[in-house]
Amino acid sequence: MKKVITYGTFDLFHEGHRQILLKAKGLGDYLIVGITSDYFDIQRGKMNVKQSLLERIEGVKKCGIADEIIIEEHAGQKVADVQKHCVDIFAIGDDWHGKFDYLNEYCNVVYLNRTPKISSTSLREDQFGIVRLGVVGTGRIATRQAHELKFVSGVCNYAVYNPNKSSADKFASKHGISLVFDNYDEFLEKVDAVYIASPHDTHYDYALRSLNAYKHVLCEKPMTLSGNEAEHLFSVAEQNKLVLMEAIRTAYAPGFINLLAIARDGRIGKIKDIEAAITKLIPQTPHSREYDVNVGGSFTELASGSLLPIIKILGKEHKSLNFDFFTNNENVDLYAKAYLKYDDAIATAKTGIGIKSEGQLLISGTKGYILVNSPWWLTKAFEVCYEDTTENEHFSAPFPGYGMRYELADFIRNIREPELVNFKLTRTDSIALAYMMENFIQIRKERLGALAC
């Protein structure tokens, strides 16, 4: 008996899936179908899979072509499966041509023609439509977003806005965006949702105008520099039944989500201390927003990230919050430390744009500690460490590209399925961060005022 094996996600089982399975089955006598697990799909950056693993298994079962169904749970499993099941032929769609030639050492690899114009992506787009996303701002972060959006189905960058139209024209030309605006109201008329990547002090106004125009909003960090402004935005979003999310990419990354689960499950005992540092040396130029005398500085630039693991693990109800910082001649903070004290824990968040420090995350507990090496905010791997080092555990997860595809995928998913609960970065998380930003800015202003006297 000649055995054939093939793999896929098989989301929203359709005629293209049926045809590829028929072609694979025609190569032998017995067909094994490997279906990717939910976690493996997330690991490999496959976004917006609509159905659960059980639903996808049921779809393949119902077609009646597969003789056996197995679950693909991790990279590298294919070699083991081929050997375990004594497979003669590995079959896969020709869009993967050459990718699996290494399996020729174990069996015969065949690339099958796909059924044209039929895909799970097209079905999802037919069912839900394409979200027309408008990009506000054309700087470095917006450029990264344009790259990452290619990996998320059901959405396109449809228009771009910048009050400087020449900048918007260049951005649109580079990224294939057809509509360009320097008038915000006209821009809002053409889009379903807005991604805001403009200077910090413009976020609130752009977000509020978007929500009042009934557009969903994904706003770069910090969403606002005021707690009251953050509360108001979320209130308007709720009233208008819209999605409002803050784009802190770490919060949506698989590795960071796994880190939080392990930190909370008691593995390292009761958590007593968290130290999180994010620093990067940013050259000061005449137009660098990081050195803006009003809203620039290391804390407004980076503290949304360094405070994130603290509030996600220890909570938002700290007993005290204090700051120390160094400034340049223009009174912009080059380096800052936030000290948080809880009922039974302490935490430190360090940020720097003109002073460099080790960018690690250290979570200390009564039974052990979790260490994430620099750059921890791109959480790819971390280690759980104990007194007996032979018991140490190592964990890893993907963080492809700039890592923004995860937050973008969640944003689109929340638009389409408003009943979903957003636990990765909640409304109260973003509001708490905004109040801490406001607190720091006020204290910096007061201290600098006292020094001037």
C-alpha positions as CSV (number, residue, x, y, z in Angstrom):
1,M,0.0,0.0,0.0
2,K,1.4,3.4,-1.1
3,K,1.0,6.1,1.6
4,V,0.6,9.8,0.8
5,I,0.8,12.6,3.4
6,T,-0.2,16.3,3.0
7,Y,-0.6,19.2,5.4
8,G,-2.6,22.4,5.7
9,T,-4.7,24.7,7.9
10,F,-7.9,23.9,6.0
11,D,-9.7,26.9,7.3
12,L,-13.3,27.3,5.9
13,F,-13.0,24.0,3.9
14,H,-13.7,24.8,0.3
15,E,-13.5,23.3,-3.2
16,G,-9.8,24.2,-3.5
17,H,-9.1,22.1,-0.4
18,R,-11.2,19.2,-1.8
19,Q,-9.4,19.3,-5.2
20,I,-5.9,19.3,-3.6
21,L,-6.9,16.3,-1.4
22,L,-8.3,14.4,-4.4
23,K,-5.0,15.0,-6.3
24,A,-3.0,13.8,-3.3
25,K,-5.1,10.7,-2.8
26,G,-4.7,9.9,-6.5
27,L,-1.0,9.6,-6.0
28,G,-1.4,6.5,-3.8
29,D,-3.7,4.2,-1.8
30,Y,-3.9,5.8,1.6
31,L,-4.0,9.5,2.4
32,I,-2.8,11.0,5.7
33,V,-3.8,14.7,6.3
34,G,-1.9,16.8,8.8
35,I,-3.9,19.8,10.1
36,T,-2.0,22.6,11.8
37,S,-2.9,23.2,15.5
38,D,-4.2,26.7,16.6
39,Y,-1.0,27.4,18.5
40,F,1.3,26.3,15.6
41,D,-0.7,28.6,13.2
42,I,0.0,31.5,15.6
43,Q,3.6,30.5,16.0
44,R,4.2,30.6,12.2
45,G,2.5,33.9,11.9
46,K,-0.6,32.7,10.1
47,M,-3.2,35.4,10.9
48,N,-7.0,35.5,10.9
49,V,-7.7,31.7,10.8
50,K,-11.4,31.8,11.3
51,Q,-12.2,28.3,12.5
52,S,-11.0,26.4,15.6
53,L,-8.9,23.2,15.2
54,L,-11.9,21.0,15.9
55,E,-14.0,22.8,13.2
56,R,-11.2,22.4,10.7
57,I,-10.8,18.7,11.5
58,E,-14.5,18.2,11.0
59,G,-14.4,20.0,7.6
60,V,-11.7,17.6,6.4
61,K,-13.5,14.6,7.8
62,K,-16.8,15.5,6.0
63,C,-15.1,15.5,2.6
64,G,-14.5,11.7,3.0
65,I,-11.2,11.8,1.2
66,A,-8.7,11.5,4.1
67,D,-8.0,8.0,5.5
68,E,-6.3,9.4,8.5
69,I,-6.0,12.8,10.2
70,I,-3.1,13.9,12.4
71,I,-2.3,17.2,14.1
72,E,0.8,19.3,13.1
73,E,1.9,21.0,16.3
74,H,5.5,22.3,15.6
75,A,8.1,23.0,13.0
76,G,10.2,20.1,12.0
77,Q,7.4,17.5,12.7
78,K,7.1,16.6,9.0
79,V,10.3,14.4,9.0
80,A,9.1,12.5,12.1
81,D,5.7,12.0,10.6
82,V,7.0,10.7,7.3
83,Q,9.2,8.2,9.1
84,K,6.6,7.2,11.7
85,H,3.8,6.5,9.2
86,C,6.1,4.9,6.5
87,V,5.1,7.6,4.0
88,D,6.0,7.1,0.3
89,I,4.9,10.5,-1.1
90,F,4.7,13.9,0.5
91,A,2.3,16.1,-1.5
92,I,1.7,19.9,-1.1
93,G,0.4,22.8,-3.1
94,D,2.8,24.2,-5.7
95,D,2.8,27.6,-4.0
96,W,5.3,25.9,-1.7
97,H,7.5,24.8,-4.7
98,G,11.0,23.9,-3.6
99,K,10.3,24.6,0.1
100,F,10.1,20.9,1.1
101,D,12.7,19.4,-1.3
102,Y,14.7,18.4,1.8
103,L,12.1,15.6,2.4
104,N,13.2,13.9,-0.8
105,E,15.8,12.2,1.5
106,Y,12.9,10.3,3.2
107,C,10.2,10.0,0.5
108,N,9.1,11.4,-2.9
109,V,8.0,15.0,-2.8
110,V,5.3,16.1,-5.2
111,Y,4.0,19.7,-5.7
112,L,0.4,19.9,-6.7
113,N,-1.4,22.5,-8.8
114,R,-3.7,24.7,-6.8
115,T,-7.3,25.4,-7.9
116,P,-7.1,29.0,-9.3
117,K,-9.0,31.8,-7.6
118,I,-10.2,29.7,-4.6
119,S,-8.7,30.2,-1.2
120,S,-9.6,30.5,2.5
121,T,-8.4,34.1,2.3
122,S,-10.8,34.9,-0.5
123,L,-13.7,33.2,1.3
124,R,-13.0,35.2,4.4
125,E,-12.9,38.4,2.4
126,D,-16.1,37.5,0.6
127,Q,-17.8,36.8,3.9
128,F,-16.6,39.8,5.8
129,G,-15.3,42.2,3.2
130,I,-12.0,44.0,3.1
131,V,-11.4,46.5,5.9
132,R,-10.3,49.8,4.3
133,L,-7.6,51.1,6.6
134,G,-6.4,54.7,6.6
135,V,-2.9,55.4,7.8
136,V,-2.2,58.6,9.7
137,G,1.4,59.6,9.6
138,T,4.2,58.5,7.2
139,G,7.2,58.0,9.4
140,R,9.3,55.0,10.5
141,I,6.5,53.3,12.4
142,A,4.0,53.7,9.6
143,T,6.5,52.2,7.2
144,R,6.9,49.1,9.4
145,Q,3.1,48.8,9.6
146,A,2.8,48.8,5.8
147,H,5.3,45.9,5.7
148,E,3.5,43.9,8.4
149,L,0.0,44.4,7.0
150,K,0.9,42.2,4.1
151,F,0.7,39.2,6.4
152,V,-2.8,40.0,7.6
153,S,-5.8,39.0,5.5
154,G,-9.0,40.9,5.1
155,V,-7.5,44.4,5.3
156,C,-5.6,46.8,3.1
157,N,-4.0,50.2,3.5
158,Y,-6.6,52.1,1.5
159,A,-5.6,55.7,2.1
160,V,-2.9,57.8,3.8
161,Y,-3.1,61.2,5.5
162,N,-0.4,63.7,6.3
163,P,-0.9,67.5,6.6
164,N,2.3,67.6,4.5
165,K,0.9,66.2,1.3
166,S,4.3,65.7,-0.3
167,S,5.2,63.2,2.5
168,A,1.9,61.4,2.0
169,D,2.5,61.2,-1.8
170,K,5.9,59.6,-1.3
171,F,4.5,57.1,1.3
172,A,1.6,56.2,-1.0
173,S,3.9,55.7,-4.0
174,K,6.3,53.5,-2.0
175,H,3.6,51.3,-0.5
176,G,1.0,51.1,-3.4
177,I,-1.7,53.2,-1.7
178,S,-4.1,54.9,-4.1
179,L,-5.7,57.6,-2.0
180,V,-3.7,60.5,-0.5
181,F,-5.1,63.3,1.7
182,D,-4.0,66.4,3.6
183,N,-7.6,67.0,4.7
184,Y,-8.5,64.8,7.7
185,D,-12.3,64.9,7.3
186,E,-12.1,64.0,3.6
187,F,-9.7,61.2,4.5
188,L,-12.1,59.8,7.1
189,E,-14.9,59.6,4.6
190,K,-13.0,57.0,2.5
191,V,-12.0,54.5,5.2
192,D,-13.5,52.0,7.7
193,A,-10.8,52.2,10.3
194,V,-7.7,54.3,11.1
195,Y,-4.2,53.5,12.2
196,I,-2.6,56.4,13.9
197,A,1.2,56.7,13.8
198,S,1.6,60.5,14.1
199,P,3.5,62.5,16.8
200,H,2.4,61.7,20.4
201,D,0.6,65.0,21.1
202,T,-1.6,64.6,18.0
203,H,-3.0,61.1,19.0
204,Y,-5.9,62.3,21.0
205,D,-7.3,64.7,18.5
206,Y,-6.9,62.3,15.5
207,A,-8.4,59.4,17.5
208,L,-11.4,61.4,18.8
209,R,-12.2,62.8,15.4
210,S,-12.0,59.3,13.9
211,L,-14.3,57.8,16.6
212,N,-16.8,60.6,16.2
213,A,-16.8,59.8,12.5
214,Y,-17.6,56.1,13.4
215,K,-14.2,54.7,12.4
216,H,-12.4,52.0,14.4
217,V,-9.0,53.1,15.7
218,L,-5.7,51.4,16.3
219,C,-3.4,54.1,17.9
220,E,0.4,53.9,18.4
221,K,1.7,54.2,21.9
222,P,1.3,56.2,23.9
223,M,-2.3,56.5,23.0
224,T,-2.6,59.7,25.0
225,L,-0.5,61.7,27.5
226,S,-3.4,62.2,29.8
227,G,-5.5,59.7,31.7
228,N,-8.7,61.8,31.3
229,E,-8.2,61.8,27.5
230,A,-7.7,58.1,27.4
231,E,-10.9,57.6,29.4
232,H,-12.8,59.9,27.1
233,L,-11.6,58.1,24.0
234,F,-12.7,54.7,25.3
235,S,-16.1,56.1,26.4
236,V,-16.7,57.5,22.9
237,A,-15.6,54.2,21.4
238,E,-18.0,52.2,23.6
239,Q,-20.9,54.6,22.9
240,N,-20.4,54.3,19.2
241,K,-19.7,50.5,19.3
242,L,-16.3,50.9,17.9
243,V,-12.9,49.1,18.4
244,L,-10.2,51.3,20.0
245,M,-6.9,49.6,20.6
246,E,-3.4,50.8,21.6
247,A,-0.6,49.5,19.5
248,I,1.9,48.1,21.9
249,R,3.2,45.2,19.8
250,T,4.7,43.3,22.8
251,A,1.3,42.8,24.3
252,Y,0.1,40.8,21.4
253,A,3.2,38.7,20.7
254,P,2.9,34.9,21.4
255,G,6.1,34.8,23.5
256,F,5.0,37.6,25.8
257,I,1.5,36.1,26.2
258,N,3.1,32.7,27.2
259,L,5.5,34.6,29.5
260,L,2.5,36.1,31.4
261,A,0.8,32.8,31.7
262,I,3.9,31.2,33.2
263,A,4.5,34.2,35.5
264,R,1.0,33.9,36.9
265,D,0.7,30.1,37.3
266,G,2.8,30.0,40.5
267,R,5.8,28.3,38.9
268,I,8.2,30.9,40.4
269,G,6.1,31.3,43.5
270,K,4.8,34.7,44.6
271,I,6.2,37.5,42.5
272,K,8.0,40.1,44.6
273,D,10.0,42.2,42.1
274,I,10.0,43.1,38.4
275,E,12.7,45.0,36.6
276,A,12.1,46.1,33.0
277,A,14.4,48.2,30.9
278,I,14.1,49.6,27.4
279,T,16.8,51.9,26.1
280,K,18.0,52.9,22.7
281,L,20.5,55.5,21.7
282,I,18.7,58.0,19.4
283,P,20.7,60.7,17.7
284,Q,19.4,64.2,18.4
285,T,18.5,66.0,15.1
286,P,16.6,69.3,14.6
287,H,13.4,67.4,13.7
288,S,13.7,64.3,15.9
289,R,10.3,63.9,17.7
290,E,12.0,62.0,20.6
291,Y,13.7,65.3,21.7
292,D,10.7,67.5,21.4
293,V,10.7,69.8,24.4
294,N,7.0,69.5,25.1
295,V,6.2,65.8,24.6
296,G,9.6,64.1,23.8
297,G,11.9,62.2,26.1
298,S,12.7,58.7,27.1
299,F,9.6,58.1,29.2
300,T,6.9,59.2,26.8
301,E,8.8,57.3,24.0
302,L,9.5,54.0,25.8
303,A,7.7,53.7,29.1
304,S,4.5,52.1,27.6
305,G,6.7,49.1,26.9
306,S,8.7,49.0,30.1
307,L,5.6,49.4,32.3
308,L,3.6,46.8,30.4
309,P,4.8,43.6,32.1
310,I,4.6,45.4,35.5
311,I,0.9,46.3,35.2
312,K,0.0,43.0,33.5
313,I,1.6,40.9,36.3
314,L,1.4,43.0,39.5
315,G,-1.7,45.0,38.5
316,K,-2.6,48.7,38.2
317,E,-3.3,49.4,41.9
318,H,0.2,50.4,43.1
319,K,0.5,52.2,46.4
320,S,3.1,54.7,45.2
321,L,4.8,55.8,42.0
322,N,8.0,57.8,42.0
323,F,10.5,58.9,39.3
324,D,14.1,59.9,38.8
325,F,15.6,61.1,35.6
326,F,18.4,62.9,33.8
327,T,17.8,65.6,31.2
328,N,19.7,67.4,28.4
329,N,20.1,71.2,28.1
330,E,16.6,71.5,26.7
331,N,15.1,69.6,29.7
332,V,14.2,66.5,27.7
333,D,14.7,63.4,29.8
334,L,17.5,61.2,28.4
335,Y,17.0,58.5,31.0
336,A,14.3,57.9,33.5
337,K,13.4,55.4,36.2
338,A,9.9,54.7,37.5
339,Y,9.6,53.0,41.0
340,L,6.3,51.3,41.7
341,K,5.5,50.0,45.2
342,Y,2.6,47.5,45.8
343,D,1.3,45.9,49.0
344,D,3.8,43.1,48.7
345,A,5.9,43.7,45.7
346,I,8.1,46.4,44.1
347,A,9.0,47.1,40.4
348,T,11.3,49.3,38.4
349,A,10.8,50.5,34.8
350,K,13.9,52.1,33.1
351,T,13.8,54.0,29.8
352,G,16.6,55.8,27.9
353,I,17.2,57.6,24.6
354,G,20.6,59.1,25.5
355,I,21.9,56.6,28.0
356,K,22.3,52.9,27.3
357,S,21.5,50.1,29.7
358,E,21.0,46.3,29.6
359,G,17.5,45.8,28.1
360,Q,16.4,42.8,30.0
361,L,13.2,41.8,31.9
362,L,13.7,40.1,35.3
363,I,10.7,38.8,37.2
364,S,11.7,37.6,40.7
365,G,9.6,35.2,42.8
366,T,9.8,33.2,46.0
367,K,10.6,30.0,44.1
368,G,12.7,31.2,41.2
369,Y,12.8,33.9,38.5
370,I,12.1,34.5,34.8
371,L,14.8,36.1,32.7
372,V,14.2,37.6,29.2
373,N,17.4,38.8,27.7
374,S,17.6,42.0,25.6
375,P,15.7,43.0,23.6
376,W,13.0,41.5,25.9
377,W,10.2,43.5,24.2
378,L,10.7,41.4,21.1
379,T,9.9,38.3,23.2
380,K,11.4,35.3,21.3
381,A,12.8,33.3,24.2
382,F,12.9,33.3,28.0
383,E,14.2,31.1,30.8
384,V,12.6,30.1,34.0
385,C,15.4,29.6,36.6
386,Y,15.4,27.9,40.0
387,E,17.8,27.3,42.8
388,D,18.6,23.9,41.3
389,T,19.8,25.0,37.9
390,T,19.2,21.5,36.5
391,E,15.5,22.3,36.7
392,N,15.7,25.4,34.6
393,E,13.2,25.6,31.7
394,H,13.7,27.4,28.4
395,F,10.7,28.7,26.3
396,S,10.7,30.1,22.8
397,A,8.1,31.6,20.4
398,P,8.3,33.4,17.1
399,F,8.5,37.2,16.7
400,P,8.5,37.5,12.9
401,G,9.4,40.8,11.2
402,Y,8.6,43.8,13.3
403,G,6.0,41.8,15.3
404,M,3.2,44.2,14.4
405,R,1.2,41.6,12.5
406,Y,-0.2,40.2,15.7
407,E,-1.7,43.5,16.9
408,L,-3.0,44.2,13.4
409,A,-4.6,40.8,13.2
410,D,-6.3,41.3,16.6
411,F,-7.6,44.7,15.5
412,I,-9.3,43.2,12.4
413,R,-10.6,40.2,14.4
414,N,-12.1,42.5,17.0
415,I,-13.8,44.6,14.3
416,R,-15.3,41.5,12.7
417,E,-16.2,39.8,16.0
418,P,-17.1,42.5,18.5
419,E,-18.2,39.9,21.1
420,L,-14.6,38.9,21.6
421,V,-12.9,39.9,24.8
422,N,-9.6,41.8,24.4
423,F,-7.5,40.5,27.3
424,K,-4.1,41.2,25.7
425,L,-4.2,44.9,26.3
426,T,-7.4,46.1,27.9
427,R,-9.1,49.4,28.2
428,T,-8.0,49.7,31.9
429,D,-4.4,48.8,30.9
430,S,-4.2,51.7,28.4
431,I,-5.9,54.1,30.8
432,A,-3.5,53.2,33.6
433,L,-0.5,53.8,31.3
434,A,-1.9,57.2,30.2
435,Y,-2.2,58.3,33.9
436,M,1.4,57.2,34.5
437,M,2.5,59.3,31.5
438,E,0.6,62.3,32.8
439,N,2.1,61.8,36.2
440,F,5.6,61.8,34.9
441,I,5.1,64.8,32.6
442,Q,3.7,66.8,35.5
443,I,6.5,65.8,37.9
444,R,9.2,66.6,35.3
445,K,7.6,70.0,34.8
446,E,7.4,70.7,38.5
447,R,11.0,69.7,39.2
448,L,12.4,71.6,36.2
449,G,10.4,74.6,37.3
450,A,11.9,74.4,40.8
451,L,15.4,74.1,39.4
452,A,14.8,77.2,37.3
453,C,13.9,79.2,40.5
